[in-house]
Amino acid sequence: MAKTEQNENTVICNLKALRQAKGWSQSQIAEMIGVKRQAVYDMETGRYMPNTGVALRLAKCLGCRVEDIFSEISDTEEESVTLISSPARTNARVSLVKIRERLIGYPLNGRDSLMSGFHAADGLVGSSGKKVKLLEDENRLERTALVLGCDPSFAVLSSHVSRTVADVRLMCRFESSYSAMKHLAAGHAHLAGTHLHNTDDSESNAVAAKKILGKTQAFVIGFSLFEEGMMVAPGNPFNIQTVADLAERNIRIVNREPGAALRILLDDVLNKSGIPGSAVNGYSREVFNHAQGAAAVLYGAADAAMGLGAIAAAYGLDFIPIKAVRCDLIIPKDMMSHPAVSITLDVLQTRRFHKDLMSLPGYESSCTGKIISEL
C-alpha cells in the first residue's frame, strides 16, 4: 500500500458557530445548499471537506466568505509569543490573545488548567519556549479579548458576548484586582476587573487604576454590584456576627493573597477595630480564589473565609455581609474599538444581560454599563 504524506496544515471548520448564529438547524442549512443533513454534521465534526461548489453555496447562504467558514492553520509554523509565566514543559498548552500586535500566552497548567473542566488550548509552546504552534485560527484570535479579574459573573458576560456574535470571544481569566490592573498596564489584557471598596468620597477603583496605569488613558465602566463579607458553615455554628469575633473567639480563617480586594477589605475592617492581623487565627493561611475559600469552610478546614454572597449561596454556606461593593471594568481607550471589547460594551446595555446578572444571589445591575470615570 502506498504511504500517504501527512498534511502539515489543519483545516478549522466554523460552520457550526455561523449556522447557530443564524438560528438554523443542520437539516435546514442542508436543504438550503442541497446536501443531506449527515453531510453538514460531517463538515462540522471535521470528517468531511466539501468540494468547491458546496463551499461556495455555504458562503452565499451564510452571507460570508469561504475563508470565514473554513480556515487553515499550520502544524509546523510557529509564532512568536510573550508568555506570562514559564510553562512546565515543551508543548505546554496555552490560552492566547493578541494585544497591540503582540501574541500573549497564558499557560494552562496547575490550578488554571482545571476549573469546571479542562479549557481548550489556543496553542502549544515550542521547544524554544519563545514561540507557539497555533491551534486556533489567527483571525479568531484577532476577535478575542481577554478580561482579567475575580468577579465570577465575568463568565456570564462572556457567554452573552458569544451569543450576540458567534465569531467574537471574550476570554476570562481569574486574577485579583491589583494583579489584573498590573497586567493590563503591562499590555497583557484588554480589560481588567477591580472591586476595591470605597473608604471615602473618592472612587477607589479609579484611584488605583490611575496609579497603576500611569499615563495610559482609560475608561472606568461600571459592571456589577455585590455584597462582600464572611462565608461561614451552614447555620453559623460559631455565631459569628462581626470581624471582631474572629479574634475574640479564636475562629480559624483562610485569607486571600495580598492585592486581593477581599484581603484589603478585611485589613481595613480589622484596622478600624484596632485588631492586628496576627490576632486572627489563620490570617497568613492564603487561598487564591473564591472557590478555594468556600471549599475550606465547606469541608471544615476553616471556620470562616472572606467571600461574596453569591459564592456562599453556590456552596450552601451562610453569609455575613460586610460591604456592598461595585466591580468596575478598566478599559484603555485604544482598546475600545477592538471587536470583542465593542461587542462587550454593547452587551452591558442589554436587558437580557441585566436580567441574567440580577438573577445571581446578591447582585445588582444599576451601575452596569455606566461610565464611572475617565482616566
KEKE-3310 file (N, C-alpha, C; in steps of 0.2 Angstrom, whole numbers, plus 5000, padded with zeros to 4 digits):
npx = (5004:5003:5011:5004:5007:5008:4997:5002:4995:4981:4963:4951:4934:4921:4908:4897:4896:4893:4881:4873:4872:4864:4852:4849:4845:4854:4848:4840:4850:4856:4846:4845:4857:4857:4862:4863:4858:4867:4879:4881:4883:4895:4904:4905:4910:4923:4925:4922:4927:4920:4917:4922:4910:4900:4905:4905:4891:4888:4894:4887:4875:4876:4881:4894:4912:4921:4932:4929:4922:4929:4945:4963:4976:4993:5003:5016:5023:5028:5023:5029:5029:5023:5025:5016:5019:5032:5030:5029:5034:5039:5028:5018:5001:4992:4983:4978:4980:4979:4987:4989:4997:5005:5007:5000:5003:4995:4999:4991:4991:4993:4982:4976:4973:4962:4946:4930:4932:4943:4951:4950:4965:4973:4985:5002:5016:5032:5048:5058:5053:5049:5041:5025:5014:5000:4984:4972:4962:4970:4963:4952:4958:4961:4949:4947:4945:4953:4948:4954:4951:4942:4928:4915:4905:4909:4910:4897:4895:4904:4898:4886:4892:4897:4885:4879:4887:4894:4907:4915:4925:4925:4937:4940:4950:4955:4961:4967:4961:4972:4982:4976:4975:4988:4993:4985:4991:5003:5001:4995:4982:4965:4955:4952:4946:4940:4937:4938:4934:4926:4933:4931:4925:4930:4933:4938:4942:4945:4955:4965:4967:4971:4984:4991:4990:4996:5001:4993:4978:4961:4945:4933:4922:4906:4902:4896:4886:4889:4888:4901:4909:4909:4910:4903:4900:4885:4871:4879:4888:4897:4891:4896:4896:4903:4918:4927:4924:4931:4944:4942:4936:4944:4943:4945:4952:4953:4963:4964:4976:4989:4984:4972:4955:4947:4955:4960:4949:4946:4958:4956:4944:4948:4958:4951:4944:4954:4962:4975:4982:4989:4982:4972:4967:4974:4976:4987:4986:4983:4972:4968:4957:4939:4933:4941:4942:4928:4927:4936:4929:4917:4922:4927:4940:4942:4934:4929:4929:4934:4923:4911:4893:4886:4894:4895:4881:4881:4889:4881:4883:4882:4881:4889:4886:4897:4901:4894:4899:4906:4910:4921:4925:4941:4946:4958:4959:4963:4958:4945:4939:4941:4935:4929:4929:4921:4909:4906:4904:4892:4884:4883:4873:4862:4845:4843:4856:4856:4846:4850:4861:4856:4849:4858:4863:4862:4867:4867:4862:4862:4873:4878:4887:4888:4898:4910:4921:4934:4950)
npy = (4994:5011:5024:5038:5055:5065:5078:5094:5105:5111:5111:5121:5121:5132:5131:5127:5137:5148:5144:5142:5155:5160:5154:5142:5125:5109:5102:5111:5120:5111:5108:5120:5121:5110:5097:5082:5080:5073:5076:5089:5088:5080:5089:5099:5092:5089:5078:5078:5086:5098:5100:5113:5118:5116:5122:5136:5138:5137:5148:5158:5156:5159:5172:5176:5174:5160:5158:5162:5152:5140:5138:5138:5132:5131:5116:5116:5129:5142:5154:5170:5172:5180:5175:5174:5167:5155:5140:5122:5113:5108:5109:5114:5118:5133:5148:5160:5177:5192:5207:5223:5220:5210:5193:5186:5174:5163:5151:5135:5128:5119:5126:5133:5126:5118:5121:5121:5112:5105:5118:5122:5123:5137:5136:5128:5127:5130:5121:5131:5139:5152:5153:5148:5135:5137:5132:5138:5148:5161:5173:5172:5174:5188:5193:5190:5195:5198:5197:5201:5197:5195:5194:5182:5183:5187:5176:5174:5186:5183:5173:5179:5188:5179:5173:5184:5188:5176:5173:5181:5182:5183:5181:5175:5176:5172:5184:5193:5209:5220:5213:5211:5224:5227:5218:5223:5236:5232:5228:5215:5211:5215:5221:5225:5219:5226:5227:5236:5242:5258:5270:5283:5298:5297:5287:5272:5261:5269:5277:5268:5262:5273:5276:5264:5262:5274:5285:5280:5282:5279:5271:5269:5258:5254:5238:5228:5226:5220:5210:5209:5199:5188:5171:5157:5141:5131:5137:5144:5140:5145:5157:5169:5186:5198:5205:5207:5196:5186:5187:5187:5175:5165:5161:5150:5155:5157:5166:5179:5182:5195:5210:5206:5211:5207:5204:5216:5223:5215:5219:5233:5233:5226:5235:5247:5242:5240:5229:5218:5209:5198:5193:5186:5169:5160:5170:5171:5161:5157:5157:5157:5160:5162:5150:5141:5147:5145:5131:5128:5131:5124:5111:5110:5114:5127:5140:5151:5162:5175:5182:5182:5185:5178:5167:5161:5156:5148:5137:5133:5139:5149:5167:5182:5198:5212:5223:5232:5232:5239:5232:5236:5239:5241:5249:5252:5267:5264:5252:5251:5251:5238:5223:5213:5219:5230:5224:5218:5230:5234:5223:5225:5234:5228:5222:5208:5204:5211:5206:5193:5195:5200:5190:5182:5178:5191:5201:5216:5227:5241:5249:5244:5245:5259:5274:5277:5284:5294:5291)
npz = (5000:4996:5004:5012:5012:5026:5030:5033:5037:5046:5044:5050:5054:5054:5053:5062:5072:5064:5058:5069:5074:5065:5069:5063:5060:5057:5048:5041:5035:5027:5018:5011:5004:4997:5001:5011:5028:5036:5029:5033:5046:5046:5040:5051:5061:5056:5048:5035:5020:5010:4992:4980:4975:4985:4995:4991:4990:5003:5008:5002:5006:5020:5020:5020:5018:5010:5017:5029:5034:5032:5038:5038:5048:5052:5056:5058:5057:5068:5079:5086:5104:5119:5135:5149:5161:5165:5156:5161:5153:5136:5122:5130:5135:5130:5133:5121:5116:5106:5108:5104:5093:5098:5103:5116:5129:5140:5151:5152:5165:5181:5194:5185:5174:5176:5180:5180:5172:5159:5149:5132:5123:5114:5108:5107:5116:5109:5107:5110:5119:5117:5106:5098:5093:5084:5088:5086:5075:5067:5063:5072:5084:5083:5085:5098:5115:5131:5148:5164:5181:5196:5198:5198:5189:5177:5168:5164:5157:5146:5140:5135:5126:5116:5112:5106:5095:5085:5081:5089:5104:5121:5133:5149:5163:5179:5191:5205:5210:5210:5204:5191:5186:5185:5176:5165:5163:5159:5146:5144:5144:5138:5145:5163:5178:5193:5211:5222:5238:5243:5253:5256:5249:5237:5222:5223:5214:5203:5207:5211:5198:5190:5197:5194:5180:5175:5163:5154:5145:5150:5152:5165:5168:5175:5181:5190:5205:5221:5237:5249:5261:5275:5273:5281:5290:5286:5295:5304:5315:5325:5328:5322:5320:5318:5311:5322:5330:5325:5331:5345:5348:5343:5330:5316:5301:5283:5272:5259:5246:5246:5239:5234:5233:5243:5254:5256:5261:5273:5280:5281:5289:5301:5305:5308:5319:5328:5328:5326:5312:5316:5327:5323:5320:5307:5298:5290:5282:5266:5252:5234:5226:5225:5226:5232:5245:5249:5248:5259:5270:5268:5270:5282:5285:5288:5298:5294:5279:5269:5257:5243:5243:5233:5230:5242:5243:5232:5237:5247:5259:5274:5276:5281:5278:5274:5267:5253:5237:5222:5206:5194:5176:5169:5155:5143:5132:5119:5117:5115:5103:5099:5091:5100:5112:5109:5106:5119:5127:5121:5125:5139:5139:5137:5140:5143:5148:5159:5166:5168:5176:5188:5192:5199:5216:5227:5218:5209:5195:5193:5190:5179:5164:5164:5163:5174:5177:5169:5164)
capx = (5000:5007:5011:5002:5011:5004:4996:5005:4991:4975:4958:4947:4928:4917:4901:4893:4895:4890:4874:4869:4871:4858:4847:4847:4847:4858:4843:4838:4855:4857:4841:4847:4863:4856:4865:4860:4860:4873:4885:4883:4886:4902:4908:4906:4915:4929:4925:4921:4929:4916:4920:4921:4903:4896:4908:4903:4884:4888:4896:4882:4869:4878:4882:4901:4917:4923:4938:4926:4919:4935:4952:4969:4982:4999:5006:5024:5025:5027:5023:5032:5024:5026:5022:5016:5023:5035:5027:5032:5037:5038:5021:5013:4995:4992:4977:4982:4976:4983:4986:4994:5001:5009:5004:5001:5001:4994:5000:4985:4994:4991:4975:4972:4971:4956:4941:4924:4934:4949:4950:4953:4971:4974:4992:5006:5023:5038:5054:5062:5049:5048:5036:5020:5011:4993:4978:4966:4963:4973:4958:4948:4962:4961:4942:4946:4948:4954:4947:4956:4948:4939:4921:4913:4900:4913:4909:4891:4896:4907:4893:4882:4895:4897:4878:4877:4891:4897:4914:4919:4926:4928:4940:4940:4955:4955:4966:4965:4960:4978:4986:4973:4977:4995:4994:4983:4996:5009:4999:4994:4975:4962:4951:4953:4940:4943:4931:4940:4928:4927:4934:4929:4921:4934:4932:4944:4944:4948:4961:4970:4968:4975:4990:4994:4991:5000:4999:4988:4971:4957:4938:4931:4915:4903:4900:4891:4886:4888:4890:4907:4908:4912:4907:4903:4897:4878:4869:4883:4888:4901:4888:4900:4892:4907:4925:4930:4923:4937:4950:4939:4934:4949:4940:4950:4950:4958:4964:4966:4983:4990:4982:4966:4951:4944:4961:4961:4943:4947:4963:4953:4939:4952:4962:4946:4943:4960:4964:4981:4981:4992:4977:4967:4970:4974:4977:4993:4984:4980:4969:4969:4951:4933:4931:4946:4940:4922:4928:4939:4924:4913:4925:4929:4947:4942:4928:4926:4933:4931:4920:4905:4887:4884:4898:4892:4875:4883:4892:4877:4886:4879:4885:4888:4888:4901:4901:4891:4905:4905:4915:4922:4930:4945:4947:4962:4955:4964:4955:4938:4937:4943:4929:4926:4928:4915:4903:4906:4901:4885:4880:4882:4867:4856:4841:4844:4862:4855:4841:4854:4866:4852:4847:4863:4861:4866:4870:4863:4865:4861:4878:4881:4887:4889:4904:4911:4927:4938:4957)
capy = (5000:5017:5028:5045:5061:5068:5085:5099:5110:5108:5115:5123:5122:5137:5131:5126:5143:5153:5141:5143:5162:5162:5150:5136:5118:5106:5100:5117:5123:5106:5109:5126:5120:5104:5091:5078:5083:5070:5079:5095:5085:5078:5095:5102:5087:5088:5071:5079:5093:5099:5102:5120:5120:5116:5128:5142:5138:5138:5155:5163:5155:5162:5179:5177:5171:5153:5158:5163:5145:5135:5142:5134:5133:5127:5112:5117:5136:5144:5162:5172:5174:5183:5170:5177:5163:5149:5133:5117:5108:5109:5108:5116:5121:5140:5152:5166:5183:5197:5214:5228:5216:5205:5187:5185:5167:5161:5143:5132:5122:5120:5127:5137:5121:5114:5124:5117:5107:5107:5123:5121:5127:5140:5134:5124:5131:5126:5119:5137:5142:5159:5153:5144:5132:5139:5128:5142:5152:5168:5178:5172:5177:5195:5195:5188:5200:5195:5201:5198:5199:5189:5193:5176:5184:5188:5171:5176:5191:5180:5169:5183:5190:5174:5173:5190:5187:5169:5173:5185:5179:5187:5176:5177:5173:5174:5187:5198:5216:5223:5209:5212:5230:5227:5215:5227:5241:5229:5225:5208:5210:5221:5224:5222:5220:5228:5228:5239:5246:5265:5271:5290:5300:5295:5281:5268:5258:5273:5280:5263:5261:5279:5275:5258:5263:5280:5290:5277:5284:5273:5272:5265:5256:5250:5231:5224:5227:5214:5210:5205:5198:5182:5164:5153:5135:5132:5138:5149:5137:5149:5163:5175:5192:5204:5203:5207:5189:5181:5187:5186:5168:5161:5157:5149:5158:5157:5173:5180:5184:5202:5213:5204:5216:5204:5205:5224:5224:5213:5223:5239:5232:5225:5241:5251:5239:5240:5222:5217:5203:5192:5191:5182:5163:5159:5176:5170:5155:5160:5154:5161:5162:5162:5143:5138:5149:5142:5124:5127:5132:5118:5104:5110:5116:5134:5142:5157:5165:5181:5180:5185:5182:5173:5161:5157:5153:5142:5132:5131:5142:5155:5173:5188:5204:5217:5229:5232:5234:5239:5230:5240:5237:5246:5248:5258:5270:5261:5245:5252:5249:5231:5220:5209:5224:5234:5219:5218:5236:5233:5218:5228:5239:5224:5220:5201:5203:5214:5201:5187:5197:5201:5183:5179:5180:5197:5205:5222:5230:5248:5253:5241:5249:5266:5277:5279:5289:5294:5292)
capz = (5000:4996:5010:5011:5016:5031:5029:5038:5039:5049:5042:5055:5051:5059:5051:5067:5075:5060:5057:5076:5075:5061:5072:5059:5062:5052:5042:5037:5030:5022:5012:5008:5000:4993:5003:5016:5035:5038:5026:5037:5053:5045:5040:5057:5065:5053:5045:5028:5017:5004:4986:4979:4974:4991:5000:4988:4991:5010:5009:4999:5011:5027:5019:5022:5013:5011:5022:5036:5036:5033:5038:5039:5052:5051:5062:5058:5058:5075:5080:5092:5109:5126:5140:5156:5166:5161:5156:5164:5148:5129:5120:5136:5132:5132:5130:5118:5114:5103:5111:5101:5088:5102:5105:5123:5131:5147:5151:5155:5170:5188:5195:5179:5169:5178:5185:5180:5167:5156:5144:5126:5122:5108:5105:5111:5117:5105:5111:5112:5125:5115:5101:5099:5087:5084:5087:5085:5069:5069:5063:5078:5089:5082:5088:5105:5120:5137:5154:5170:5186:5200:5198:5194:5184:5170:5164:5162:5152:5141:5136:5132:5120:5111:5110:5102:5089:5086:5080:5094:5110:5127:5137:5156:5167:5186:5194:5210:5207:5209:5199:5185:5184:5184:5169:5160:5162:5155:5140:5144:5144:5135:5151:5169:5183:5200:5215:5229:5242:5244:5260:5257:5244:5231:5219:5225:5208:5198:5210:5210:5191:5188:5199:5191:5173:5174:5158:5149:5145:5150:5155:5171:5167:5180:5179:5194:5212:5225:5244:5251:5268:5278:5272:5287:5289:5287:5302:5308:5322:5330:5329:5320:5318:5316:5311:5329:5333:5323:5336:5351:5348:5340:5324:5311:5294:5277:5270:5252:5245:5246:5232:5233:5236:5249:5259:5258:5265:5279:5283:5283:5295:5307:5307:5311:5325:5332:5329:5322:5308:5320:5332:5319:5318:5300:5294:5285:5278:5260:5246:5229:5223:5229:5227:5237:5252:5251:5250:5265:5275:5267:5272:5289:5286:5291:5301:5290:5274:5265:5250:5240:5245:5228:5231:5248:5241:5227:5241:5253:5266:5277:5274:5285:5274:5277:5262:5246:5233:5215:5202:5188:5171:5167:5148:5139:5126:5112:5116:5115:5096:5097:5090:5106:5118:5107:5107:5126:5129:5119:5129:5145:5139:5135:5146:5144:5152:5166:5170:5170:5181:5194:5195:5204:5223:5230:5213:5206:5189:5192:5188:5173:5158:5165:5164:5181:5177:5163:5167)
cpx = (5004:5006:5009:5006:5006:5003:4998:5001:4984:4969:4953:4940:4924:4910:4896:4891:4891:4882:4870:4868:4865:4851:4844:4849:4851:4854:4841:4844:4857:4852:4843:4852:4863:4861:4861:4862:4866:4880:4887:4886:4894:4907:4910:4910:4921:4930:4925:4923:4925:4920:4919:4914:4899:4899:4906:4895:4883:4889:4891:4876:4870:4880:4889:4906:4918:4928:4935:4923:4925:4941:4957:4974:4987:5001:5013:5026:5024:5027:5026:5027:5027:5022:5022:5019:5026:5031:5032:5036:5036:5031:5016:5007:4994:4985:4981:4977:4981:4982:4991:4999:5006:5004:5005:4999:5001:4994:4994:4988:4992:4984:4972:4970:4964:4951:4935:4926:4940:4947:4953:4959:4970:4980:4996:5013:5028:5044:5058:5059:5047:5043:5031:5017:5003:4989:4972:4967:4965:4968:4953:4952:4962:4954:4941:4949:4948:4952:4950:4953:4945:4932:4918:4908:4903:4911:4902:4891:4899:4902:4888:4885:4895:4890:4876:4881:4895:4904:4918:4919:4928:4930:4941:4946:4955:4961:4963:4965:4967:4982:4983:4975:4984:4997:4991:4988:5002:5007:4997:4986:4972:4957:4953:4948:4943:4937:4934:4935:4931:4928:4932:4925:4924:4932:4938:4947:4947:4954:4967:4972:4973:4983:4994:4995:4995:4997:4994:4981:4966:4950:4937:4924:4912:4901:4895:4892:4885:4890:4896:4906:4911:4907:4908:4899:4889:4876:4873:4885:4892:4897:4892:4895:4897:4914:4929:4929:4928:4942:4948:4938:4938:4947:4945:4948:4955:4958:4965:4973:4983:4988:4975:4961:4948:4949:4961:4955:4944:4952:4960:4948:4943:4956:4957:4944:4948:4963:4969:4979:4984:4987:4972:4970:4969:4975:4982:4991:4980:4977:4969:4963:4945:4932:4935:4944:4933:4923:4932:4934:4919:4915:4928:4936:4948:4935:4925:4931:4930:4928:4914:4898:4885:4888:4896:4886:4876:4885:4887:4879:4882:4884:4883:4891:4892:4900:4898:4897:4903:4911:4915:4926:4934:4947:4951:4958:4956:4961:4948:4935:4938:4936:4926:4925:4921:4908:4901:4902:4893:4881:4879:4876:4861:4852:4842:4850:4860:4850:4845:4858:4862:4849:4852:4862:4866:4869:4864:4866:4863:4866:4881:4881:4888:4896:4905:4916:4930:4945:4961)
cpy = (5006:5021:5035:5050:5064:5076:5089:5104:5107:5113:5115:5125:5126:5136:5131:5133:5148:5150:5143:5150:5164:5158:5145:5130:5115:5104:5106:5120:5117:5106:5115:5125:5114:5098:5088:5081:5080:5073:5086:5093:5083:5084:5098:5098:5086:5081:5072:5086:5093:5101:5110:5122:5121:5121:5135:5143:5140:5145:5160:5162:5159:5169:5180:5174:5164:5153:5159:5156:5140:5139:5136:5136:5128:5123:5113:5124:5138:5152:5164:5174:5176:5179:5174:5174:5157:5143:5128:5113:5111:5106:5109:5119:5128:5143:5158:5171:5188:5204:5218:5225:5211:5199:5186:5178:5166:5154:5141:5126:5124:5121:5130:5132:5117:5118:5120:5111:5109:5112:5121:5126:5131:5139:5130:5127:5127:5125:5125:5140:5149:5159:5148:5141:5134:5133:5131:5146:5159:5173:5178:5175:5185:5197:5192:5193:5196:5200:5197:5201:5193:5190:5187:5177:5186:5182:5171:5181:5188:5176:5173:5187:5185:5173:5178:5190:5181:5169:5178:5182:5183:5181:5179:5173:5176:5178:5192:5205:5220:5220:5210:5218:5231:5224:5219:5233:5238:5227:5218:5206:5216:5224:5221:5224:5221:5229:5231:5243:5253:5266:5279:5292:5299:5288:5276:5264:5263:5276:5275:5262:5267:5278:5270:5260:5269:5284:5287:5279:5278:5275:5267:5264:5252:5243:5228:5227:5221:5215:5206:5204:5191:5176:5160:5146:5136:5132:5142:5146:5140:5156:5169:5180:5198:5201:5203:5200:5185:5181:5185:5178:5163:5157:5156:5151:5156:5164:5173:5183:5192:5205:5211:5209:5213:5205:5212:5226:5222:5217:5230:5238:5230:5231:5246:5248:5238:5233:5220:5210:5197:5190:5186:5175:5161:5165:5175:5164:5157:5155:5159:5162:5160:5154:5140:5140:5146:5135:5123:5127:5126:5112:5105:5112:5123:5135:5147:5159:5171:5179:5184:5181:5177:5167:5157:5153:5147:5136:5130:5133:5148:5161:5179:5194:5209:5224:5228:5235:5234:5236:5234:5237:5242:5245:5254:5260:5266:5254:5245:5250:5242:5227:5216:5214:5228:5230:5219:5224:5236:5229:5221:5232:5235:5222:5212:5200:5206:5209:5195:5189:5197:5195:5180:5182:5186:5202:5210:5224:5237:5252:5250:5245:5257:5269:5280:5285:5288:5296:5296)
cpz = (5000:5002:5009:5015:5020:5030:5034:5040:5041:5047:5048:5052:5057:5057:5056:5070:5071:5059:5063:5076:5071:5064:5067:5061:5056:5046:5038:5032:5025:5016:5008:5002:4996:4994:5009:5023:5037:5035:5030:5043:5052:5044:5046:5062:5062:5049:5037:5025:5011:4998:4985:4979:4980:4995:4998:4990:4999:5012:5007:5004:5018:5026:5021:5016:5015:5017:5029:5039:5037:5033:5040:5043:5051:5057:5062:5059:5065:5075:5087:5098:5115:5131:5146:5161:5162:5162:5159:5159:5141:5127:5126:5132:5135:5129:5127:5116:5111:5105:5108:5097:5091:5103:5112:5125:5138:5148:5155:5160:5177:5189:5189:5173:5170:5183:5185:5175:5163:5150:5138:5125:5115:5105:5110:5111:5113:5110:5113:5118:5123:5109:5102:5093:5088:5083:5085:5079:5071:5068:5069:5084:5089:5085:5095:5110:5127:5143:5160:5176:5190:5201:5194:5189:5177:5165:5161:5156:5146:5137:5132:5126:5115:5108:5105:5095:5089:5085:5084:5101:5116:5132:5144:5159:5174:5188:5199:5207:5206:5203:5192:5182:5182:5177:5164:5158:5158:5148:5139:5144:5140:5140:5157:5174:5190:5205:5222:5232:5243:5251:5262:5251:5237:5228:5219:5218:5203:5201:5209:5202:5188:5190:5196:5183:5171:5169:5153:5150:5145:5153:5160:5170:5172:5177:5183:5201:5216:5232:5245:5259:5270:5276:5278:5285:5290:5294:5307:5315:5327:5331:5328:5318:5315:5315:5317:5332:5331:5328:5343:5353:5345:5334:5319:5304:5289:5274:5262:5252:5245:5239:5231:5236:5243:5255:5261:5262:5272:5283:5286:5289:5301:5309:5311:5318:5330:5333:5324:5318:5312:5325:5329:5317:5311:5296:5289:5281:5272:5255:5241:5224:5227:5231:5232:5244:5254:5252:5256:5271:5275:5270:5279:5290:5288:5294:5297:5285:5271:5259:5248:5242:5240:5228:5237:5247:5237:5231:5247:5259:5268:5275:5278:5281:5278:5273:5256:5242:5225:5211:5196:5183:5169:5160:5145:5133:5120:5111:5115:5108:5094:5096:5096:5111:5116:5108:5115:5129:5127:5123:5136:5145:5138:5141:5148:5149:5159:5170:5172:5176:5188:5196:5199:5211:5225:5225:5211:5200:5188:5190:5181:5167:5158:5166:5171:5181:5170:5165:5161)
residu = (MET:ALA:LYS:THR:GLU:GLN:ASN:GLU:ASN:THR:VAL:ILE:CYS:ASN:LEU:LYS:ALA:LEU:ARG:GLN:ALA:LYS:GLY:TRP:SER:GLN:SER:GLN:ILE:ALA:GLU:MET:ILE:GLY:VAL:LYS:ARG:GLN:ALA:VAL:TYR:ASP:MET:GLU:THR:GLY:ARG:TYR:MET:PRO:ASN:THR:GLY:VAL:ALA:LEU:ARG:LEU:ALA:LYS:CYS:LEU:GLY:CYS:ARG:VAL:GLU:ASP:ILE:PHE:SER:GLU:ILE:SER:ASP:THR:GLU:GLU:GLU:SER:VAL:THR:LEU:ILE:SER:SER:PRO:ALA:ARG:THR:ASN:ALA:ARG:VAL:SER:LEU:VAL:LYS:ILE:ARG:GLU:ARG:LEU:ILE:GLY:TYR:PRO:LEU:ASN:GLY:ARG:ASP:SER:LEU:MET:SER:GLY:PHE:HIS:ALA:ALA:ASP:GLY:LEU:VAL:GLY:SER:SER:GLY:LYS:LYS:VAL:LYS:LEU:LEU:GLU:ASP:GLU:ASN:ARG:LEU:GLU:ARG:THR:ALA:LEU:VAL:LEU:GLY:CYS:ASP:PRO:SER:PHE:ALA:VAL:LEU:SER:SER:HIS:VAL:SER:ARG:THR:VAL:ALA:ASP:VAL:ARG:LEU:MET:CYS:ARG:PHE:GLU:SER:SER:TYR:SER:ALA:MET:LYS:HIS:LEU:ALA:ALA:GLY:HIS:ALA:HIS:LEU:ALA:GLY:THR:HIS:LEU:HIS:ASN:THR:ASP:ASP:SER:GLU:SER:ASN:ALA:VAL:ALA:ALA:LYS:LYS:ILE:LEU:GLY:LYS:THR:GLN:ALA:PHE:VAL:ILE:GLY:PHE:SER:LEU:PHE:GLU:GLU:GLY:MET:MET:VAL:ALA:PRO:GLY:ASN:PRO:PHE:ASN:ILE:GLN:THR:VAL:ALA:ASP:LEU:ALA:GLU:ARG:ASN:ILE:ARG:ILE:VAL:ASN:ARG:GLU:PRO:GLY:ALA:ALA:LEU:ARG:ILE:LEU:LEU:ASP:ASP:VAL:LEU:ASN:LYS:SER:GLY:ILE:PRO:GLY:SER:ALA:VAL:ASN:GLY:TYR:SER:ARG:GLU:VAL:PHE:ASN:HIS:ALA:GLN:GLY:ALA:ALA:ALA:VAL:LEU:TYR:GLY:ALA:ALA:ASP:ALA:ALA:MET:GLY:LEU:GLY:ALA:ILE:ALA:ALA:ALA:TYR:GLY:LEU:ASP:PHE:ILE:PRO:ILE:LYS:ALA:VAL:ARG:CYS:ASP:LEU:ILE:ILE:PRO:LYS:ASP:MET:MET:SER:HIS:PRO:ALA:VAL:SER:ILE:THR:LEU:ASP:VAL:LEU:GLN:THR:ARG:ARG:PHE:HIS:LYS:ASP:LEU:MET:SER:LEU:PRO:GLY:TYR:GLU:SER:SER:CYS:THR:GLY:LYS:ILE:ILE:SER:GLU:LEU)
# end
